Amino acid sequence: MNMRSVIVCLLVIGLSQVAFSQSETDPSLLTIDRIYASSEFRQEYLAPLQWMNNGNSYVRVENNENKLQELARYESATNERSVLVPNDQLIPEDRKGSIRVESFTFSKDESKILIFTNSSRVWRANTKGDYWMLDLETKKLTQIGADFEPSSLMFAKFSSDNSKVAFVQKFNVYVQDLASNEVAQLTNDGGDGIINGTFDWAYEEEFGNRDGFSWSPDGANIAFWRLDASKIGTFYMINNTDSVYSEPLPLQYPKVGQDPSKCEVGIVGIGDKQITWIPLEGSKIQNYIPSMQWLNSGELLIQQLNRHQNKLIVWKYNITSKELKKIYTETEETWVDIQYPDVSANGWGDNTLKVVDNGKSFLRLTENDGWRHLYKVNITNGSKKLLTPGDYDVASLIVTTSKYAYFHASPDNSTQRYLYRVDIKGSGKAQRLTPASISGVNVYNCSPNGKYAIQRNSTAATPTTHNLVSLPGHKVIAKLVENKAFIEKLSKIKMPEIEFTKVTTEEGMEIDVRVIKPINFDPNKKYPVFFHVYGEPWGQVATDSWVGMWNIMLAQQGYLVVDMDNRGTPCLKGSAWRKSIYRKIGDINARDQAQAAKEFLKLDYADETRTAVWGWSGGGSMTLNLMFKYPEIYKTGISVAAVSNQLIYDNIYQERYMGLPQENMDDFVNGSPITYAKNLEGNLLIIHGTGDDNVHYQGMEMLIDELVAQNKQFDIMIYPNRSHGIYEGRNTRRHLFGLITNYLMEKVPVSSSPSK
């Protein structure tokens, strides 16, 4: 931080103590400390669960009366509880205490459980750790891969007959016989850039691929991915704080325009350990393989995506005849989505196709007809049947049964989500299962048999709750998480009014707007406006979901907090809305935001002289573009973890939405905030973590260099060794949001404005 920044922070601390200490005199008002330094407003969350018995029961990890872990089983029809695995069954023979259950999976016949524990982080998720196998009949607890170093196994899973467990260790695939505990190595070339059974950074980040192998249904073979990342460039992050000498942290990271890892799928026999490589057409480097799955014990389905990501091919491969057949092709002028970013999707998910009709068809969401529709594709001849006709989008597909496909949608209001189902024969109209009396964003974890679901609901004004419901009637069987204590806390603080509206830009675009109004709102006064933005294909912000305590605090302080969604965001407004951003990130989305802001600022109570904008990641990039391109609108900007230069982000994401820089370099330059840094006029705070493996700190230094060259004054905050989420380390979130709040209040003060 430069000296000017230090002085500003000292000034801000003095100017805005109200945001930290006001509750000492008025407990109805929030402070940074109440939100981030205490557990006062901590919500209750539902522990992860696994469906059992085809969905007729479910199991989750809970603490017993002694605060020790156990696995509890609940009958779905009644929510009656029993203990499936008491704590004493989680204690290994040579230990005094029980292992900590972080996650678990059942064998196919549900007689055994694999327990994941002692995990460590690999990029975003804790996917490396120890595995223990518990036999529910004998009560015996056995460590898998016990001779390997601790916390080094990945993605252990049972064979279909429960006789073996396969796993990945140091980029090789292994199998352990559960009767003899003998471990066999199935691949031998892992390491030095060769990755078997899991993925490189880019595949995990942009396709959601982590687990990279799969048992055949008969347990005779394992199909697995092999990536050769040896030619991927190494990016170095620097740890300057944990030792006297700095430590370089190498990361194989394919930048935009650089070739991705070479990728192929192999099948290894458990008996002979011989590997057969599937000879997909085209270059192993210039094509991606985001998904493969067993159709049956003798056939695989493989999804192949070209480098431009605008052509998807689904192949069927017969492991006996070695026949490779192209059964489905999908193309777009823009890009083809494998995963569909949506507020109802639970982060990175499974790319596999949902197979129906006893293995004769699969389901696929496509946008070729202008909407995101659900189609059934015949595996034999590739013919398609539309299952969701109408001018609306399917948000995400949840589960299929022998008769129905269950999905999220909201045909009439893109800010909300509900549960629907449709007959997979294509003979009926989609049926909404979420009752009309329920609003907000509703996300469902449906049981495999489609008879039950865990419903997660929130609205902008109400926090998250979870219910166990029966389907299709949506009868509430049990309220699993009510957040009563949290709601009681909310009842004692001053809550703002939240309004959903729309503005129409000068180009005729109708933009969804969510406004959190100051408490004691008076339409005859003028208020400062704080815009929150994201604006890229992986995020929607103006949703009818819980607004969070920090936004409530800002409204208590007197700010209008405004979320708006431009073209290119995953709103349920048709394919043209979402894909108009192709090759225009930083251009069309910024223009929509600016034009929408101009319309919003025409409101009598919005003070166009006191405006600020902030965002994180893509929202940080948007903030920079808005500050540099539209200084007449935005007076102050706070940009967190931004991509300042599109030419240094990863290839899979940036090329999907922008093309290849070798072909359309001007689009990358025109969309990059750094191109317009010379136009900065207002106050700018840029924030980044030096340990950000996603959006590299490099981009911040490039931007700093350009701003200095253009003689522009600005403020910075660097968080050592923090990743893209900037949460690691003691007190980090409290400090970060205290910093942002202070900067906002100093640069865009909440002063008493005279009536109009």
Buried (B, 14 or more C-beta within 10 A) or exposed (E): EEEEBEEBBEEBEEBBEBBBEBBEEEEEBBBBBBBBBEEEBEBBEBEEBBBBBBBBBBBBBBEEEEEBBBBBBBBBEEBEEEEBBBBEBBBEEEEEEBBBBBBBBBBBEBEBBBBBBBBEEBBBEBBBBBBBBBBBEEEEBBBBBBEBEEEBBBBBBBBBEBEBBBBBBBBBBBBBBBEEEEBBEBBEEBEEBBBBBBBBBBBBBBBBBBBBBBBBBBBBBBBBBBBBBEBBEEBEBBBEEEEEEEEEBEBBBBBBBBBBBBBBBBBBBBEEEEBBEBEBEEEBBEBBBBBBBBBEBBBBBBBBBBBBBBBBBBBBBEBEEEEBEEBBEBEBEBBBBBBBBBBBBEEBEEBBBBBBBEEEBBBBBBBBEEBBBBBBBBBEEEEBEEBBBEEBBBBBBBBBBEEBBBBBBBBEEBBBBBBBBBBBEBEEEBEBBBBEEBBBBBBBBBBBBBBBBBBBBBBBBBBBBBBBBBBBEBEEBBEBBEBEEBEEBBEEBBBBEBEBEEBEBEEEBEBBBBBBBBBEBEEEBBBBBBBBBBBBBBBBBBBBBBBBBBBBBBBBBBBBBBBBBBBBBBBBBBBEBBBBBBBBBBBBBBBBBBBBBBBBBEBEBBBBEBBBBBBBBBBBBBBBBBBBBBBEBBBBBBBBBBBBBBBBBBBBBBBBBBBBBEEEEEBBBBBBBBBBBEEBEBBBBBBBBBBBBBBBBBBBBBBBEBBEEEEBEBBBBBBBBBBBBBEBBEEBBBBBBBBBBBBBBBBBEBEEBEEE
